[in-house]
Amino acid sequence: MKKIITLIIILVSGLSAVQAQTLDSYLEMAAKNNPGLQSKYKEFEAALQKIPQVNALPDPSFSFGYFISPVETRVGPQRAKFSLSQMFPWFGTLEAKGDAAALMAAAKYQSFLEARNKLYFDVAASYYPLYELQQMLEIERENIEILESYKTISTRKFENGAAPMVDVLRVDIILKDSRTNLEILNEKEHALVSTFNNLLNRNENEDVIVTDTLQATAVEIEAVKDSLLLRNPTINALDLKTKASKANEIVAQKQGLPNIGVGLDYVVVGEPSGMSVADAGKDVLMPMVSVSIPLFRKKYDASEKEARFMQESYTLQKENVLNSLSSEFDRTQFEITQQLELLKLYREQVTTTEQSLNLLFSSYGNSGKEFEEVLRMQQQLLKYEKMMATAEVQYQIALAKLNYITAKTY
């Protein structure tokens, strides 16, 4: 049953025209350079070459024979014989073969489109973690700067006798954690950049330009899930393979019918010795017709059954793929909705935490007490900022996954 699904999504895009085109330019680069995708296209081109092979007539046969001991006939001895023959399949056989090959080539093209869409998703799924890493580095650096300022303030208060030494030690502990996290994030960058560049088939150390700001704009999409899924190239490929198998069934039926051959024999005749008859020494020209008799039916019956079984197989495969795509569509839709709700929550939590932190820090500035609570609230703010960056990336990856499932054209 078709189900109308309304998706309220946030379309995240770059603020500037250059930023908005960054990912698109990488997708274009990947489509041109990725060897796996190029291999899929070569398979399609190879499948196209099958068409002229299967819908051509078999090669004609030519034979020559020389009589070592001439065969005496009434008109003279036979010296040599030339034969030329051509076999013709039953009517419509070549057309059916060509249809089957053309449909299989079209299925190969759909497989190429599927590989391209998967590559686009892989590129997007590798691009957005680089944005997340960039945000994490910035957040961690800002956190270290704030902690260092806290350390300076707590040190002065300790020197003035307004706060205990433990406040300074607490800041030191958290600072060490933050600096270690910053080092780990810096080390992580190479692995992410390398993975991304490998998808583009370029030097793994090549710089990757990542947008530094994401803006949320609400967009409403209303669509029929079933119709969206039917655009998927895998489904289209299976439909084409089913049609190709039907054409192969026709081929099998026609191959079980007689083939017709036409030919021509030319016999070189010498002059007879010792006698004179009409047409003596005249060469012989003899047209011929031949018919193949398909007596052994098992191979033709088996070929028809094979084609029917393949049709059933492709139909079942399509049903299975549709079920998987439907489940993946629903999971991705949930992921999009979940990340939107989390983004809303984290923004609110960041705002509330900042307000609480300002109040606590003002209180600490006046009394020199509850510094531990200031540090805890600062770390809470850090956590929400990081979770917000992660939610933005997970949302974008989920949106890219939805585009992949529904074969959205970039």
N, C-alpha and C positions, 0 to 999 in steps of 0.2 A: 504494500500500500504506500502510495506516495505521501510524503510528509512535508508540509511547508515549514521551513526552518527560517527563523529570522535571527540573524546574527547582528548584534550591536557591537561593533569592533572599534578599536582606536587605530587609526592608520598612522603609523609612526614614520615620519619622513624628515629629511634634513632641512635645516632652516634656510640655507642658501642653495642656489641652483647647482653649484658645484658639488655640494655635499649630497644633494638629492640624486645626482647622477653617478655618484661614486660606485655604489653597488651594481648598478646597471652596467657600468663600463667593465667591471670585473666579470659579470655574467657573460658579456659579449666576448671578453678575452678568453674565458674558459671554454666557450662554445667553439672558438676558433682553434685553440691550442691543445685541448685535452685529448690525449691519445686514445683513451677508452671510447670517447664519443666519436672520434674520427674513425675508429675501427668499426663501430656500428654503422656509420654511413657507408663505409667500404663494403660491408655485408649487403647493404641495400643495393649498391651499384652492381655488385656481383650477381645478385638475384635478378636484376634487370637483364643481364646477359643470358639468362636461362631461357628467356622468351623466344628469341630467334632460333635457339637450339631445338626446342621441342616442337615448334609449329612448322618446321621445314620438312620437305619430303626426304625420304632416305636417298642416299646417293645411288645414281644409276650404276649398273654393272656392265662392264665390257670384258669380253673374253676373245681370245684368239687361239686357234688351233691349226696346227700344220700336220698334214697326213704324211708320215714318214713312208708308209707304204700306201700310195694313192688307192682310194676305194673306187673301183671301176663301176660306173653306172652306164645306163643306156646312152646318155648324151656325152659321156666322157669321164675321165678319172677326176675325182675330187682332190684338189691340191691343198686348199686351206679353208678355214671357216672363221668368220667374224660374227660375234653375237653382241647385241646391245639390248639391255632390258631395264625397265623401271617399274618398281612396285608402288602402288597407291593404297594408303590405308582407307578403311571404310569412311564414307562421307561423314564429315563433322568431327572426325577423330583429332585432326591437327588443331582445329579451332578450340576444342575442349582442352587439349593440352596447353595451348597458348593462354586460355583463360585461367587455368589452374596456376600456371607459372606467374602470370601477371598479378593474380590475387596474393600469391605468396610473396612476391616482391613488394606489394603494397603493405602486407603484414610486416615485412622487414623494415619498411619506412616508419611504421607505427612503433616498432621496437626502438628505432633510432630516436623518435620523439620522446618515448618513455625514458631512454637513457639521458637525453638532453634535459628533460624536466627534473630527473633525479640529480643530475649534475648541478642544476640551478639551486636545488634545495641544499645540496651538500655545500655549495659555495656560500649560500646565505647562512647556513648553520655553522660555518667556520668563520664567517665575517663578524657576526654579532658577538661572539665571545671575545673578539679583539676589542670591540667597543666596551664590553663589560670589564675587561682587563684594564683598559684605559681609565675607566671610571673608578675602579678599585684602587689603582695606583694614586689617582688624584685624591680620593677620599682618605687613603692611608697617609699620604704626605701631609694633608691638612690636619689630620688627627695628630701626627707627630709634632707639627708646629704648635698646635694647641697644648699638647701635653708638655712640651718644652717651656711654654709660657707659664703653665701651671707649676712646673718645677721651680721656675725662677721665683714665682710669687710665694710658693710654700717655703722655699729656702729663705727668702727675706723675712717671712713671718717667724720662722724658726729662730733666725738670728736676732730678731727683735723680741723673742720670748712670747710671741702671740700664737704659736702653733707648735705641736710636737714634731720631733725628727721623723717619726713614722710616716708623716704625710709625704715627706720627700722620698722616702724609700718606696712608698706605694706608687708614686709617679714613676720612679726608676723601673720598677717591675713591669708596669704596663708599657713603658717606653721600649724596653727590650723586646717585649712581645710584638709591638708594632713595627719595630725596625726589622725584626726577623720576618714578619709577614711581608714587608716591603721587599726584602731580598728575594723571598720565594716568588712573589709576583713578577719581579724583574726576570727571574730565571724562567718562569713559565712563558714569557713572551716569545722566546725563540721557538718553542714547540708549536705554539699557535700559528705563528707567522710561517713556519716551515710547512705545516699542514695545509694552510691556505694557499701558499705559492705552488705546492705540488699539484693541487687541483687545477691551477692555471698553467701547469707545465712550464714553469719558469724557475729561475734560480731561487732556492729556498731562503736565501738571505735578502731577497729583494724587499724594499720598503713597502709597507701596505698603508695606504691612506685611509683612515677611519674617521667618520664623522664624529665630532666631539659633543654634539647636542642632538637630542631627540625630542620632537615636539608631538604632543598627542592631539589629534583632531578626530572628533566623533564622526563615524560614517555608518550608515545603516545599509545592510545588504539583506535582501529578501530573495530567496531562491528555493527551487525544488531540489532536494538532495539527490533524488534518483536521476534527474536530468543532468546534474552536475557530474555525478559519478560516471555516467555514460560517455562523457567527453574524455575519460581517461584513455590514453593510447593503448594500454594493455587490453582493455575491453574491446577497443576497435580492432586490435591485432587478432584477437580470438574470433571476432565476427568474420574477419577476412579469411582466416584459416579454415573456418567452418565452410565458407563459400568455396574455397579452394578444394576442400575435401569432396564437396558435392560435384565439382567439376571433375575431380579425379575418379569419382564413381561413374560418371558418364564416359570418361576415357576407358575405364575398365570394361564397361559394357560394349563399347564400340570395338575394343581390341579383341573381343570375343567373336566378332563378325569377320567374314572373309576379307583378306586383302586381295586386291586385283593387280595383276601385273601385265604389262604390255611389252613386247620386244620385237626385235628384228634380227633374223639370221641372214648372213650373206655368205654364200659358198662359192669359192673360186673353182671353176671346172676347166680341165684341160681338153685338148682336142682328142677325140677317140682315135684309136689306131685300127686300120683295116676295115672300117665300115663308115658309111655315111648315112646319118639319120637327121630328121628335122631337129632344129635347135641344138645341133651338136656343138660342144665346146662353149655353150652359153652359160654364164654364171647364174646361180640360183639366188633369188631374193624371197625370203619366207617370213611374213608377219606372224607373230605369236601372241597368244593371250594365256595368262596363267591365273589361277585362283588358289589362295591358301585355304586349307580346310582345318579350322580350329576344332579338332576332335578332342584334344585333351583339355577338358573344361575345368579341371580343379584349379589351375593357376588363375584363370579368369574369374572364377567364383570367389577365390580367396582374395583377389585384388579388389573386387567389389565390397566384400565384407570388411576388408581393411579400411577402405574409404568410409564406410558407414560407422565403423567403430571409432575412427578418428573424429568424425562429426560429433558423435556422442561424447567423446573425450573433451573436445573443445567446448561443448555446451556445458559440461560439468565444471570445467576449469573456469569458464566465465562466471558461473553461479558462485563458485568458491571465491574468486577474486572480488566479485561484487559484495559478498558477505564481509570479506576482509576490509575492503575499502569503506564499507558502511560503518563498520566498527571503528576503523581508524578515523573516519570523519567525525563520529560522535565524540571519540576521545579528544580529538584535536579541538573540536568546538568547546568541550568542557575546559580544556587547557587554556584556551583564549579567554573564556569567561572567568576562570579562576585567576589568571594573571591580572585581568582588569580589576577584579575585586581586591586582589592583594595590592596592586598599585595604589588604588584609592585608599586602602587602609594604611599603607606605609607613608603616603604623603601626609595623612592626618597625624600619624604617630610621630613623624619627623617634626611637624609643626608643634605638637603638644610637648614633645621632649625638649625642643629648643626653648620653649617658654619656661618649662620646669628647670632647665639647666641655668637659664639666666637668673631665675629667682634664687636657686641654690647658691650660685656663685656670688650673687650680691650679698646673701646672708653670710657666706663664708668670708667675704671681704670685710664685713663688719664685725663678725664674732670670732673668726678663725676656727670655727667648729664645723663638723659634718663635711670635712673635705673628702672623706671616703665616699659619701653620697654623691658629691660632685663628680668624682671619677667614675662612679658606677653609672651615673646618668650620661656622662660623656661617651662611655662605651656603649650604652644603650642607643644613643644617637648614631654612633658609628655603625652599629648592627643594622638599624633601620635604613640607613643610607645605602649600605651594601645590599641589603635585601631588595631595596627599590631598584637598584641597578640590575640585579639579577632578574627580577620580575620583568623589567623592560625587555631584557634579552630573551627570556623564555617566551614572552608574548610574541616577539618578532619571529622567533624560530617556529612557534606554533602557527603563526600566520603564513610563514613560508611553507610549512608542511601542508596547510590547507590548500594553498595555491598549487602545490605539487599533486595532491590527491585529485583535485578538480581540474587539473591541466590548464591552469590559468596561463594565458599568453602574456609574456613580458614584452 
